[in-house]
Amino acid sequence: MSSDILLLNRNFYAIHITDWKRVMTLLYRGHASVLDEDFRKYNFDEWKDLSQMIENSPNGFIRTVSFKIAIPEVAVLEYYDELPDSEVKFTRKNLYSHYEHKCCYCGKKYNVKDLNLDHVVPRAQGGQTNWENIVLSCFPCNIKKGSRTPAEAHLTMHYKPNKPSWRPSVLLGVKTGLRVKMCYIGILN
């Protein structure tokens, strides 16, 4: 199972997309509730009882010896009402998201396993490891570039290195059941 679940703060602002294991732990501990398409909240026991009547769940079910429980699509935190940081953290995952899994030199889209993080200005020439100097590169382009700058390697850049901005109020359609729910979530820009 690899279901992504939208996690809202208690004010119903989208703050994160997480996996089912984390949500089920929060739900079981009473730190979160399941939110259905009619904006009704269910605690763990209520959701477990309701799950017995659900025949098809878009995210599937967790089955135990004595019961099944539907994996929710949207959960709301009970105690957390803050918004995510407006600063986008410099992480490998955020780099892949920012450049949409595309090589910045050839522009082609690749799987994560076929991409490198590349210093535009090589570290040997004083290049820093930050948003303004790191891009994604496929293996052939990375080998061609070597420890040179793109200009020295005669490579053109399809995507210039830049720090993404966080836009916390972008309308996002979340498909729940047969309906599409609209909510706000921050995205990388």
N, CA and C atoms as a LAMMPS dump frame, in Angstrom:
ITEM: TIMESTEP
0
ITEM: NUMBER OF ATOMS
567
ITEM: BOX BOUNDS ff ff ff
-5.0000000000000000e+02 5.0000000000000000e+02
-5.0000000000000000e+02 5.0000000000000000e+02
-5.0000000000000000e+02 5.0000000000000000e+02
ITEM: ATOMS id mol type element x y z
1 1 1 N 0.846 -1.188 0
2 1 2 C 0 0 0
3 1 3 C 0.885 1.243 0
4 2 1 N 0.554 2.183 -0.828
5 2 2 C 1.317 3.426 -0.856
6 2 3 C 0.372 4.606 -1.006
7 3 1 N -0.724 4.589 -0.268
8 3 2 C -1.737 5.628 -0.381
9 3 3 C -1.272 6.921 0.272
10 4 1 N -1.411 8.005 -0.457
11 4 2 C -1.114 9.325 0.094
12 4 3 C -2.393 9.904 0.669
13 5 1 N -2.288 10.498 1.844
14 5 2 C -3.451 11.036 2.537
15 5 3 C -3.203 12.51 2.823
16 6 1 N -4.192 13.323 2.517
17 6 2 C -4.115 14.746 2.787
18 6 3 C -4.344 14.97 4.271
19 7 1 N -3.424 15.679 4.906
20 7 2 C -3.511 15.958 6.332
21 7 3 C -3.797 17.446 6.528
22 8 1 N -4.871 17.743 7.244
23 8 2 C -5.28 19.117 7.509
24 8 3 C -4.992 19.462 8.962
25 9 1 N -4.738 20.749 9.232
26 9 2 C -4.655 21.15 10.633
27 9 3 C -6.076 21.296 11.166
28 10 1 N -6.228 21.628 12.433
29 10 2 C -7.579 21.635 13.005
30 10 3 C -8.45 22.765 12.475
31 11 1 N -7.845 23.715 11.761
32 11 2 C -8.6 24.788 11.111
33 11 3 C -8.92 24.442 9.656
34 12 1 N -8.663 23.199 9.268
35 12 2 C -8.949 22.666 7.941
36 12 3 C -8.061 23.258 6.848
37 13 1 N -6.86 23.714 7.198
38 13 2 C -5.88 24.118 6.19
39 13 3 C -5.015 22.91 5.873
40 14 1 N -4.788 22.653 4.599
41 14 2 C -3.926 21.536 4.205
42 14 3 C -2.495 21.86 4.594
43 15 1 N -1.878 20.94 5.303
44 15 2 C -0.512 21.188 5.751
45 15 3 C 0.482 20.161 5.256
46 16 1 N -0.006 18.982 4.838
47 16 2 C 0.949 17.937 4.49
48 16 3 C 0.23 16.807 3.753
49 17 1 N 0.964 16.108 2.939
50 17 2 C 0.474 14.856 2.372
51 17 3 C 1.372 13.778 2.952
52 18 1 N 0.769 12.784 3.581
53 18 2 C 1.54 11.775 4.29
54 18 3 C 1.048 10.382 3.936
55 19 1 N 1.692 9.374 4.486
56 19 2 C 1.308 8.001 4.174
57 19 3 C 0.29 7.457 5.165
58 20 1 N -0.31 6.337 4.818
59 20 2 C -1.389 5.76 5.611
60 20 3 C -0.922 5.309 6.982
61 21 1 N 0.325 4.865 7.112
62 21 2 C 0.819 4.392 8.41
63 21 3 C 0.812 5.524 9.436
64 22 1 N 1.293 6.676 9.02
65 22 2 C 1.337 7.831 9.92
66 22 3 C -0.068 8.262 10.314
67 23 1 N -0.977 8.328 9.351
68 23 2 C -2.344 8.755 9.632
69 23 3 C -3.049 7.767 10.551
70 24 1 N -2.883 6.486 10.303
71 24 2 C -3.538 5.492 11.148
72 24 3 C -2.999 5.547 12.578
73 25 1 N -1.723 5.833 12.746
74 25 2 C -1.154 5.993 14.085
75 25 3 C -1.763 7.207 14.774
76 26 1 N -1.839 8.322 14.065
77 26 2 C -2.443 9.533 14.624
78 26 3 C -3.907 9.298 14.973
79 27 1 N -4.613 8.613 14.104
80 27 2 C -6.027 8.321 14.32
81 27 3 C -6.216 7.429 15.549
82 28 1 N -5.43 6.373 15.654
83 28 2 C -5.547 5.44 16.773
84 28 3 C -5.234 6.117 18.109
85 29 1 N -4.262 7.009 18.105
86 29 2 C -3.866 7.712 19.343
87 29 3 C -4.791 8.869 19.698
88 30 1 N -5.738 9.192 18.826
89 30 2 C -6.66 10.283 19.103
90 30 3 C -6.132 11.656 18.733
91 31 1 N -5.054 11.689 17.971
92 31 2 C -4.469 12.968 17.557
93 31 3 C -5.048 13.475 16.237
94 32 1 N -5.823 12.621 15.566
95 32 2 C -6.423 13.007 14.282
96 32 3 C -7.774 12.325 14.139
97 33 1 N -8.574 12.859 13.229
98 33 2 C -9.86 12.271 12.876
99 33 3 C -9.925 12.134 11.363
100 34 1 N -10.744 11.204 10.915
101 34 2 C -10.981 11.048 9.483
102 34 3 C -12.03 12.071 9.087
103 35 1 N -11.844 12.675 7.924
104 35 2 C -12.801 13.65 7.405
105 35 3 C -13.426 13.06 6.153
106 36 1 N -14.765 12.956 6.115
107 36 2 C -15.413 12.411 4.925
108 36 3 C -15.789 13.535 3.961
109 37 1 N -16.413 13.164 2.834
110 37 2 C -16.72 14.173 1.804
111 37 3 C -17.767 15.18 2.235
112 38 1 N -18.494 14.898 3.309
113 38 2 C -19.464 15.855 3.847
114 38 3 C -18.906 16.625 5.046
115 39 1 N -17.609 16.556 5.213
116 39 2 C -16.877 17.253 6.284
117 39 3 C -17.281 16.791 7.679
118 40 1 N -17.701 15.528 7.8
119 40 2 C -17.953 14.941 9.112
120 40 3 C -16.66 14.312 9.599
121 41 1 N -16.408 14.456 10.895
122 41 2 C -15.198 13.898 11.492
123 41 3 C -15.526 12.6 12.227
124 42 1 N -14.6 11.637 12.137
125 42 2 C -14.754 10.349 12.797
126 42 3 C -13.487 10.016 13.574
127 43 1 N -13.645 9.607 14.832
128 43 2 C -12.483 9.135 15.581
129 43 3 C -12.209 7.688 15.158
130 44 1 N -11.216 7.046 15.776
131 44 2 C -10.812 5.713 15.355
132 44 3 C -11.957 4.708 15.446
133 45 1 N -12.617 4.653 16.597
134 45 2 C -13.692 3.671 16.787
135 45 3 C -14.863 3.908 15.829
136 46 1 N -15.23 5.179 15.632
137 46 2 C -16.317 5.492 14.702
138 46 3 C -15.941 5.106 13.275
139 47 1 N -14.686 5.382 12.891
140 47 2 C -14.228 5.063 11.546
141 47 3 C -14.139 3.545 11.345
142 48 1 N -13.706 2.843 12.385
143 48 2 C -13.643 1.383 12.319
144 48 3 C -15.045 0.811 12.104
145 49 1 N -16.038 1.301 12.849
146 49 2 C -17.417 0.828 12.698
147 49 3 C -17.973 1.167 11.321
148 50 1 N -17.729 2.382 10.865
149 50 2 C -18.209 2.797 9.546
150 50 3 C -17.541 1.98 8.434
151 51 1 N -16.284 1.631 8.625
152 51 2 C -15.539 0.868 7.613
153 51 3 C -16.153 -0.494 7.34
154 52 1 N -16.841 -1.06 8.324
155 52 2 C -17.454 -2.375 8.137
156 52 3 C -18.569 -2.31 7.094
157 53 1 N -19.133 -1.11 6.895
158 53 2 C -20.22 -0.943 5.928
159 53 3 C -19.729 -0.479 4.556
160 54 1 N -18.471 -0.078 4.471
161 54 2 C -17.903 0.408 3.209
162 54 3 C -17.464 -0.798 2.38
163 55 1 N -17.938 -0.863 1.145
164 55 2 C -17.562 -1.984 0.277
165 55 3 C -16.281 -1.696 -0.499
166 56 1 N -16.167 -0.489 -1.046
167 56 2 C -14.99 -0.112 -1.82
168 56 3 C -14.397 1.16 -1.243
169 57 1 N -13.104 1.139 -1.022
170 57 2 C -12.397 2.32 -0.538
171 57 3 C -11.311 2.658 -1.551
172 58 1 N -11.235 3.908 -2.011
173 58 2 C -10.228 4.272 -3.017
174 58 3 C -8.801 3.951 -2.587
175 59 1 N -8.512 4.076 -1.288
176 59 2 C -7.169 3.803 -0.784
177 59 3 C -7.009 2.379 -0.268
178 60 1 N -8.071 1.593 -0.278
179 60 2 C -7.988 0.216 0.185
180 60 3 C -8.313 0.082 1.666
181 61 1 N -8.059 -1.097 2.191
182 61 2 C -8.369 -1.405 3.575
183 61 3 C -7.154 -1.98 4.279
184 62 1 N -7.156 -1.837 5.582
185 62 2 C -6.236 -2.564 6.441
186 62 3 C -7.087 -3.657 7.064
187 63 1 N -6.649 -4.888 6.921
188 63 2 C -7.433 -6.016 7.431
189 63 3 C -6.704 -6.65 8.611
190 64 1 N -7.469 -6.87 9.683
191 64 2 C -6.939 -7.578 10.837
192 64 3 C -7.717 -8.881 10.97
193 65 1 N -7.438 -9.649 12.002
194 65 2 C -8.141 -10.902 12.218
195 65 3 C -9.622 -10.658 12.478
196 66 1 N -9.943 -9.566 13.191
197 66 2 C -11.332 -9.356 13.607
198 66 3 C -12.077 -8.239 12.88
199 67 1 N -11.389 -7.384 12.16
200 67 2 C -12.087 -6.304 11.468
201 67 3 C -11.246 -5.77 10.319
202 68 1 N -11.896 -4.955 9.493
203 68 2 C -11.198 -4.215 8.439
204 68 3 C -11.44 -2.742 8.711
205 69 1 N -10.494 -1.912 8.288
206 69 2 C -10.661 -0.465 8.435
207 69 3 C -10.206 0.196 7.135
208 70 1 N -11.029 1.067 6.614
209 70 2 C -10.717 1.769 5.367
210 70 3 C -9.591 2.771 5.596
211 71 1 N -8.699 2.848 4.637
212 71 2 C -7.646 3.863 4.696
213 71 3 C -8.264 5.163 4.212
214 72 1 N -8.254 6.19 5.048
215 72 2 C -8.924 7.444 4.666
216 72 3 C -8.177 8.204 3.578
217 73 1 N -8.862 9.139 2.986
218 73 2 C -8.246 10.012 1.989
219 73 3 C -7.841 11.348 2.587
220 74 1 N -8.603 11.786 3.605
221 74 2 C -8.333 13.073 4.257
222 74 3 C -8.442 12.872 5.766
223 75 1 N -7.477 13.414 6.492
224 75 2 C -7.513 13.381 7.954
225 75 3 C -7.261 14.789 8.473
226 76 1 N -7.835 15.072 9.628
227 76 2 C -7.673 16.388 10.235
228 76 3 C -7.064 16.205 11.626
229 77 1 N -6.03 16.995 11.909
230 77 2 C -5.386 16.933 13.219
231 77 3 C -6.286 17.575 14.265
232 78 1 N -6.267 17.046 15.458
233 78 2 C -7.138 17.536 16.519
234 78 3 C -6.538 18.71 17.289
235 79 1 N -5.222 18.791 17.388
236 79 2 C -4.605 19.784 18.27
237 79 3 C -3.681 20.768 17.562
238 80 1 N -3.313 20.518 16.349
239 80 2 C -2.334 21.346 15.644
240 80 3 C -3.063 22.348 14.763
241 81 1 N -2.791 23.657 14.974
242 81 2 C -3.477 24.667 14.164
243 81 3 C -2.521 25.607 13.444
244 82 1 N -1.249 25.25 13.385
245 82 2 C -0.278 26.1 12.705
246 82 3 C -0.22 25.764 11.214
247 83 1 N 0.465 26.612 10.473
248 83 2 C 0.679 26.392 9.049
249 83 3 C 2.129 25.988 8.835
250 84 1 N 2.434 25.303 7.735
251 84 2 C 3.826 24.931 7.477
252 84 3 C 4.705 26.16 7.31
253 85 1 N 6.008 25.957 7.524
254 85 2 C 6.958 27.045 7.322
255 85 3 C 6.838 27.591 5.911
256 86 1 N 7.037 28.895 5.771
257 86 2 C 6.989 29.488 4.443
258 86 3 C 8.305 29.285 3.7
259 87 1 N 9.323 28.829 4.396
260 87 2 C 10.62 28.542 3.8
261 87 3 C 10.631 27.104 3.296
262 88 1 N 10.991 26.898 2.036
263 88 2 C 11.071 25.55 1.489
264 88 3 C 12.424 24.972 1.876
265 89 1 N 12.401 23.835 2.552
266 89 2 C 13.636 23.203 3.006
267 89 3 C 14.408 22.635 1.826
268 90 1 N 15.72 22.718 1.921
269 90 2 C 16.603 22.186 0.895
270 90 3 C 16.787 20.693 1.15
271 91 1 N 15.975 19.882 0.469
272 91 2 C 16.059 18.427 0.606
273 91 3 C 16.046 17.8 -0.781
274 92 1 N 16.508 16.587 -0.838
275 92 2 C 16.518 15.839 -2.097
276 92 3 C 15.09 15.704 -2.649
277 93 1 N 14.143 15.374 -1.778
278 93 2 C 12.751 15.209 -2.199
279 93 3 C 12.195 16.513 -2.782
280 94 1 N 12.494 17.642 -2.145
281 94 2 C 12.02 18.931 -2.645
282 94 3 C 12.694 19.313 -3.962
283 95 1 N 13.957 18.908 -4.135
284 95 2 C 14.624 19.149 -5.416
285 95 3 C 13.935 18.381 -6.542
286 96 1 N 13.626 17.112 -6.295
287 96 2 C 12.931 16.318 -7.312
288 96 3 C 11.578 16.951 -7.647
289 97 1 N 10.87 17.39 -6.64
290 97 2 C 9.567 18.004 -6.849
291 97 3 C 9.7 19.33 -7.605
292 98 1 N 10.658 20.145 -7.201
293 98 2 C 10.847 21.462 -7.808
294 98 3 C 11.174 21.352 -9.301
295 99 1 N 12.043 20.418 -9.664
296 99 2 C 12.44 20.264 -11.063
297 99 3 C 11.609 19.198 -11.789
298 100 1 N 10.56 18.704 -11.114
299 100 2 C 9.611 17.748 -11.705
300 100 3 C 10.301 16.517 -12.283
301 101 1 N 11.355 16.05 -11.612
302 101 2 C 12.105 14.856 -12.012
303 101 3 C 12.725 14.986 -13.414
304 102 1 N 13.056 16.212 -13.799
305 102 2 C 13.63 16.439 -15.126
306 102 3 C 15.095 16.836 -15.012
307 103 1 N 15.878 16.324 -15.958
308 103 2 C 17.284 16.714 -16.05
309 103 3 C 17.325 18.168 -16.499
310 104 1 N 18.074 18.975 -15.803
311 104 2 C 18.136 20.405 -16.129
312 104 3 C 18.99 20.684 -17.359
313 105 1 N 19.711 19.68 -17.866
314 105 2 C 20.545 19.878 -19.047
315 105 3 C 19.879 19.381 -20.329
316 106 1 N 19.244 18.215 -20.291
317 106 2 C 18.588 17.711 -21.509
318 106 3 C 17.073 17.917 -21.468
319 107 1 N 16.518 18.177 -20.297
320 107 2 C 15.097 18.467 -20.164
321 107 3 C 14.197 17.243 -20.107
322 108 1 N 14.772 16.04 -20.145
323 108 2 C 13.957 14.825 -20.129
324 108 3 C 13.586 14.445 -18.693
325 109 1 N 12.431 13.795 -18.563
326 109 2 C 11.946 13.348 -17.265
327 109 3 C 12.489 11.946 -16.98
328 110 1 N 12.939 11.727 -15.733
329 110 2 C 13.536 10.455 -15.345
330 110 3 C 12.979 9.977 -14.016
331 111 1 N 13.199 8.692 -13.737
332 111 2 C 12.933 8.159 -12.404
333 111 3 C 13.999 8.676 -11.45
334 112 1 N 13.677 8.67 -10.18
335 112 2 C 14.62 9.153 -9.161
336 112 3 C 15.948 8.412 -9.258
337 113 1 N 15.895 7.101 -9.495
338 113 2 C 17.127 6.305 -9.521
339 113 3 C 18.037 6.65 -10.704
340 114 1 N 17.518 7.371 -11.677
341 114 2 C 18.3 7.731 -12.854
342 114 3 C 18.743 9.189 -12.849
343 115 1 N 18.639 9.845 -11.699
344 115 2 C 19.025 11.256 -11.588
345 115 3 C 20.096 11.461 -10.52
346 116 1 N 20.947 12.433 -10.779
347 116 2 C 21.957 12.872 -9.814
348 116 3 C 21.637 14.294 -9.383
349 117 1 N 22.166 14.68 -8.239
350 117 2 C 22.175 16.093 -7.863
351 117 3 C 23.494 16.648 -8.358
352 118 1 N 23.432 17.72 -9.107
353 118 2 C 24.633 18.258 -9.737
354 118 3 C 24.896 19.679 -9.274
355 119 1 N 26.144 19.949 -8.937
356 119 2 C 26.576 21.316 -8.622
357 119 3 C 26.82 22.025 -9.949
358 120 1 N 26.085 23.085 -10.236
359 120 2 C 26.271 23.829 -11.483
360 120 3 C 27.689 24.371 -11.523
361 121 1 N 28.071 25.097 -10.483
362 121 2 C 29.471 25.483 -10.307
363 121 3 C 30.069 24.404 -9.414
364 122 1 N 30.989 23.596 -9.931
365 122 2 C 31.52 22.472 -9.152
366 122 3 C 32.124 22.912 -7.816
367 123 1 N 32.051 22.019 -6.855
368 123 2 C 32.609 22.331 -5.531
369 123 3 C 34.099 22.624 -5.631
370 124 1 N 34.776 21.955 -6.569
371 124 2 C 36.206 22.198 -6.757
372 124 3 C 36.489 23.642 -7.183
373 125 1 N 35.482 24.3 -7.762
374 125 2 C 35.624 25.696 -8.18
375 125 3 C 34.915 26.646 -7.21
376 126 1 N 34.581 26.163 -6.028
377 126 2 C 33.966 27.016 -5.004
378 126 3 C 32.447 27.01 -4.995
379 127 1 N 31.847 26.094 -5.707
380 127 2 C 30.384 26.024 -5.749
381 127 3 C 29.799 25.567 -4.419
382 128 1 N 28.698 26.166 -4.043
383 128 2 C 28.024 25.863 -2.781
384 128 3 C 26.956 24.782 -2.985
385 129 1 N 26.555 24.162 -1.893
386 129 2 C 25.464 23.187 -1.925
387 129 3 C 24.22 23.891 -1.408
388 130 1 N 23.49 24.513 -2.325
389 130 2 C 22.271 25.248 -1.969
390 130 3 C 21.348 25.306 -3.184
391 131 1 N 20.178 25.899 -2.992
392 131 2 C 19.175 25.979 -4.056
393 131 3 C 19.717 26.657 -5.317
394 132 1 N 20.588 27.636 -5.145
395 132 2 C 21.06 28.422 -6.283
396 132 3 C 22.16 27.73 -7.076
397 133 1 N 22.634 26.554 -6.607
398 133 2 C 23.734 25.89 -7.3
399 133 3 C 23.497 24.401 -7.566
400 134 1 N 22.41 23.831 -7.079
401 134 2 C 22.145 22.408 -7.269
402 134 3 C 20.97 22.225 -8.232
403 135 1 N 21.147 21.352 -9.21
404 135 2 C 20.09 20.994 -10.148
405 135 3 C 20.073 19.472 -10.295
406 136 1 N 19.068 18.956 -10.994
407 136 2 C 19.012 17.532 -11.287
408 136 3 C 19.697 17.277 -12.619
409 137 1 N 20.376 16.141 -12.699
410 137 2 C 21.085 15.791 -13.917
411 137 3 C 20.976 14.286 -14.138
412 138 1 N 20.688 13.888 -15.377
413 138 2 C 20.696 12.46 -15.697
414 138 3 C 22.153 12.003 -15.78
415 139 1 N 22.374 10.703 -15.753
416 139 2 C 23.741 10.181 -15.752
417 139 3 C 24.547 10.598 -16.991
418 140 1 N 23.983 10.473 -18.227
419 140 2 C 24.769 10.882 -19.397
420 140 3 C 25.17 12.369 -19.366
421 141 1 N 24.249 13.235 -18.971
422 141 2 C 24.577 14.664 -18.909
423 141 3 C 25.586 14.942 -17.797
424 142 1 N 25.454 14.236 -16.69
425 142 2 C 26.376 14.431 -15.572
426 142 3 C 27.788 13.997 -15.957
427 143 1 N 27.894 12.905 -16.694
428 143 2 C 29.208 12.433 -17.142
429 143 3 C 29.797 13.417 -18.144
430 144 1 N 28.957 13.925 -19.052
431 144 2 C 29.424 14.895 -20.05
432 144 3 C 29.91 16.18 -19.381
433 145 1 N 29.201 16.619 -18.343
434 145 2 C 29.561 17.86 -17.658
435 145 3 C 30.83 17.68 -16.825
436 146 1 N 30.922 16.544 -16.139
437 146 2 C 32.102 16.302 -15.31
438 146 3 C 32.232 17.349 -14.219
439 147 1 N 33.444 17.763 -13.949
440 147 2 C 33.682 18.778 -12.91
441 147 3 C 33.923 20.149 -13.549
442 148 1 N 33.101 20.446 -14.551
443 148 2 C 33.181 21.739 -15.233
444 148 3 C 31.861 22.47 -15.06
445 149 1 N 31.843 23.722 -15.423
446 149 2 C 30.589 24.47 -15.439
447 149 3 C 29.839 24.08 -16.716
448 150 1 N 28.545 24.353 -16.796
449 150 2 C 27.818 24.028 -18.032
450 150 3 C 28.416 24.712 -19.27
451 151 1 N 28.876 25.945 -19.119
452 151 2 C 29.481 26.657 -20.254
453 151 3 C 30.768 25.964 -20.699
454 152 1 N 31.585 25.556 -19.736
455 152 2 C 32.836 24.867 -20.074
456 152 3 C 32.569 23.518 -20.748
457 153 1 N 31.448 22.874 -20.391
458 153 2 C 31.103 21.57 -20.964
459 153 3 C 30.219 21.701 -22.201
460 154 1 N 29.948 22.943 -22.618
461 154 2 C 29.094 23.232 -23.774
462 154 3 C 27.695 22.63 -23.616
463 155 1 N 27.137 22.779 -22.415
464 155 2 C 25.779 22.321 -22.127
465 155 3 C 24.88 23.526 -21.904
466 156 1 N 23.689 23.47 -22.458
467 156 2 C 22.711 24.52 -22.165
468 156 3 C 21.798 24.025 -21.058
469 157 1 N 21.336 24.943 -20.25
470 157 2 C 20.476 24.572 -19.13
471 157 3 C 19.027 24.877 -19.477
472 158 1 N 18.186 23.846 -19.384
473 158 2 C 16.754 24.022 -19.612
474 158 3 C 16.079 24.637 -18.396
475 159 1 N 16.656 24.41 -17.231
476 159 2 C 16.113 24.931 -15.979
477 159 3 C 17.253 25.542 -15.188
478 160 1 N 17.135 26.8 -14.881
479 160 2 C 18.154 27.49 -14.09
480 160 3 C 17.957 27.152 -12.614
481 161 1 N 19.041 27.012 -11.884
482 161 2 C 18.899 26.731 -10.448
483 161 3 C 18.291 27.933 -9.728
484 162 1 N 17.278 27.669 -8.935
485 162 2 C 16.665 28.744 -8.161
486 162 3 C 15.967 28.156 -6.951
487 163 1 N 15.764 28.986 -5.979
488 163 2 C 15.076 28.569 -4.769
489 163 3 C 13.575 28.677 -5.02
490 164 1 N 12.84 27.579 -4.803
491 164 2 C 11.397 27.646 -5.028
492 164 3 C 10.727 28.484 -3.959
493 165 1 N 9.615 29.045 -4.317
494 165 2 C 8.843 29.794 -3.329
495 165 3 C 7.698 28.923 -2.864
496 166 1 N 7.218 29.18 -1.693
497 166 2 C 6.117 28.435 -1.114
498 166 3 C 4.886 29.288 -1.243
499 167 1 N 3.858 28.772 -1.935
500 167 2 C 2.603 29.499 -2.07
501 167 3 C 1.565 28.774 -1.222
502 168 1 N 1.262 29.311 -0.047
503 168 2 C 0.415 28.571 0.87
504 168 3 C -1.06 28.558 0.547
505 169 1 N -1.506 29.299 -0.426
506 169 2 C -2.951 29.301 -0.666
507 169 3 C -3.28 29.039 -2.128
508 170 1 N -2.934 27.866 -2.593
509 170 2 C -3.257 27.445 -3.941
510 170 3 C -4.407 26.45 -3.843
511 171 1 N -5.43 26.631 -4.66
512 171 2 C -6.582 25.757 -4.617
513 171 3 C -6.225 24.397 -5.213
514 172 1 N -6.53 23.34 -4.483
515 172 2 C -6.207 21.993 -4.903
516 172 3 C -7.456 21.14 -4.841
517 173 1 N -7.748 20.421 -5.901
518 173 2 C -8.884 19.509 -5.898
519 173 3 C -8.463 18.166 -5.346
520 174 1 N -9.151 17.699 -4.338
521 174 2 C -8.85 16.408 -3.739
522 174 3 C -10.015 15.491 -4.028
523 175 1 N -9.768 14.411 -4.725
524 175 2 C -10.835 13.487 -5.088
525 175 3 C -11.117 12.577 -3.895
526 176 1 N -12.304 12.67 -3.38
527 176 2 C -12.722 11.812 -2.283
528 176 3 C -14.015 11.134 -2.686
529 177 1 N -13.979 9.843 -2.77
530 177 2 C -15.171 9.116 -3.191
531 177 3 C -15.563 9.517 -4.599
532 178 1 N -16.783 9.975 -4.755
533 178 2 C -17.265 10.383 -6.071
534 178 3 C -17.195 11.888 -6.266
535 179 1 N -16.785 12.599 -5.225
536 179 2 C -16.764 14.055 -5.305
537 179 3 C -15.327 14.566 -5.364
538 180 1 N -15.183 15.797 -5.826
539 180 2 C -13.892 16.454 -5.767
540 180 3 C -14.014 17.577 -4.76
541 181 1 N -13.176 17.511 -3.74
542 181 2 C -13.184 18.507 -2.687
543 181 3 C -12.121 19.549 -3.002
544 182 1 N -12.424 20.776 -2.773
545 182 2 C -11.444 21.829 -3.007
546 182 3 C -10.886 22.263 -1.654
547 183 1 N -9.571 22.358 -1.564
548 183 2 C -8.953 22.819 -0.331
549 183 3 C -7.675 23.571 -0.707
550 184 1 N -7.096 24.219 0.249
551 184 2 C -5.899 24.997 0.019
552 184 3 C -4.695 24.258 0.539
553 185 1 N -3.624 24.27 -0.243
554 185 2 C -2.377 23.623 0.172
555 185 3 C -1.222 24.413 -0.396
556 186 1 N -0.127 24.403 0.321
557 186 2 C 1.082 25.069 -0.173
558 186 3 C 1.771 24.185 -1.195
559 187 1 N 2.335 24.788 -2.224
560 187 2 C 3.057 24.019 -3.229
561 187 3 C 4.373 24.715 -3.516
562 188 1 N 5.293 23.95 -4.076
563 188 2 C 6.559 24.526 -4.508
564 188 3 C 6.316 25.242 -5.816
565 189 1 N 6.965 26.349 -5.973
566 189 2 C 6.785 27.141 -7.182
567 189 3 C 8.112 27.283 -7.902
